[in-house]
Amino acid sequence: MNKITLSTEAYDEFKAFLDENEVEGYNIRINLAGFGCSGPVFNISVDEPKENDVVEKINDITFFAETSLIDEFGGFIILSSEENEGRGLSLKPVIEPEGGCGTCGGCH
């Protein structure tokens, strides 16, 4: 079972983004950046896989994340701008936490 998924459209858009930003090697880490009102916030960075990572190669791009992050969130889906209702590329967890993170009163 794939832990990182994206459509052909999302792949093409993401690869074009990497090329536009002159990213070489296409080694992309998915990180937990913290928590906001609506729950966890994720980001990506250029890195190299580590021993405790789950690694998925999709065409030319190698994605990886810590095993604990994959276990907690079930993996990740990258959405194209079109799949994200015109709001740009998006990264979301397979298992979305219920009710946000609870750190503020604005979600209730």
C-alpha positions as CSV (number, residue, x, y, z in Angstrom):
1,M,0.0,0.0,0.0
2,N,1.4,3.4,-1.0
3,K,1.9,5.8,1.9
4,I,2.4,8.8,-0.4
5,T,-0.1,9.3,-3.2
6,L,-0.8,11.8,-5.9
7,S,-2.5,11.9,-9.2
8,T,-0.7,12.3,-12.5
9,E,-1.9,15.9,-12.6
10,A,-0.5,16.6,-9.1
11,Y,2.7,14.8,-10.0
12,D,3.2,17.0,-13.1
13,E,2.4,20.2,-11.2
14,F,4.7,19.3,-8.3
15,K,7.6,18.3,-10.5
16,A,7.2,21.6,-12.5
17,F,7.3,23.4,-9.1
18,L,10.5,21.6,-8.2
19,D,12.1,22.3,-11.6
20,E,11.0,26.0,-11.5
21,N,12.8,26.3,-8.1
22,E,15.9,24.4,-9.4
23,V,15.6,21.5,-7.0
24,E,18.0,18.8,-7.9
25,G,17.7,15.1,-7.0
26,Y,14.0,15.3,-6.3
27,N,14.4,14.0,-2.7
28,I,11.5,15.4,-0.7
29,R,10.9,15.1,3.0
30,I,7.4,15.5,4.5
31,N,7.6,17.1,8.0
32,L,5.1,18.0,10.7
33,A,5.6,21.8,11.1
34,G,3.3,22.1,14.1
35,F,-0.3,22.6,15.0
36,G,-2.8,25.3,14.1
37,C,-6.4,25.9,14.8
38,S,-7.5,23.4,12.2
39,G,-5.0,20.7,13.3
40,P,-1.6,19.6,12.1
41,V,0.4,21.6,9.6
42,F,2.8,19.8,7.3
43,N,5.6,21.1,5.1
44,I,8.1,19.7,2.7
45,S,11.9,20.2,2.4
46,V,14.7,18.9,0.3
47,D,16.6,16.3,2.2
48,E,18.0,12.8,2.2
49,P,16.3,9.7,3.6
50,K,17.2,8.6,7.1
51,E,17.2,5.2,8.7
52,N,13.7,5.6,10.3
53,D,12.0,6.9,7.2
54,V,9.3,5.4,5.0
55,V,10.5,6.0,1.4
56,E,8.3,6.0,-1.7
57,K,9.6,6.7,-5.1
58,I,7.0,8.0,-7.6
59,N,8.4,8.3,-11.1
60,D,11.4,10.8,-10.6
61,I,10.5,12.0,-7.1
62,T,11.5,10.3,-3.9
63,F,9.2,11.2,-1.0
64,F,10.0,10.2,2.6
65,A,8.8,10.8,6.1
66,E,9.5,9.5,9.6
67,T,7.8,6.2,10.2
68,S,6.1,7.6,13.3
69,L,4.5,10.4,11.1
70,I,3.3,7.8,8.6
71,D,1.9,5.6,11.4
72,E,0.1,8.5,13.1
73,F,-1.4,10.0,9.9
74,G,-1.7,7.0,7.7
75,G,0.3,8.5,4.9
76,F,-0.1,11.6,2.8
77,I,-1.9,12.8,-0.3
78,I,-0.7,15.6,-2.6
79,L,-3.4,17.4,-4.4
80,S,-3.0,19.4,-7.6
81,S,-4.3,23.0,-7.7
82,E,-7.4,21.8,-9.6
83,E,-8.0,19.0,-7.1
84,N,-7.6,21.6,-4.3
85,E,-10.4,23.8,-5.8
86,G,-7.9,26.2,-7.3
87,R,-6.0,27.0,-4.1
88,G,-2.6,25.6,-5.2
89,L,-0.8,22.4,-4.4
90,S,-1.8,20.9,-1.1
91,L,-0.4,18.2,1.2
92,K,-2.9,16.5,3.5
93,P,-2.8,13.4,5.8
94,V,-4.8,10.3,5.0
95,I,-6.1,10.2,8.6
96,E,-7.3,13.7,9.4
97,P,-7.6,14.4,13.1
98,E,-11.2,15.1,14.3
99,G,-12.1,18.6,15.6
100,G,-8.8,20.3,15.0
101,C,-6.1,20.5,17.6
102,G,-8.0,22.2,20.4
103,T,-5.4,24.9,21.1
104,C,-7.8,27.7,20.6
105,G,-11.5,28.4,20.9
106,G,-12.0,29.4,17.3
107,C,-12.7,25.9,15.9
108,H,-15.7,25.1,18.0
